[in-house]
């Protein structure tokens, strides 16, 4: 076993013990100092003591979903374009044509959505 190996793990164990003890002290201080006022409304399984209403059915518009999907598509495009731009100069033509195919697929997707009218807010 290397000489500094035990020293490194001792520091990790010490930091872990300090972290766990700090959390326990915070829980103890909270339990001792927190105000306690019991009520029936606070006991229900819902936030803020608001009485939950019975479930009512509501219709969600599909255009919200379509806008979310379009946003994800172009967000992913941006995520893939940045690394491609970083390695483009170091690679051969295969990298360039792979990205051209990727952008073409995204372009056809936006054209399809545009022609279907999903990008118009009514």
Order of alpha helices (4+ residues) and beta strands (2+ residues): alpha-alpha-alpha
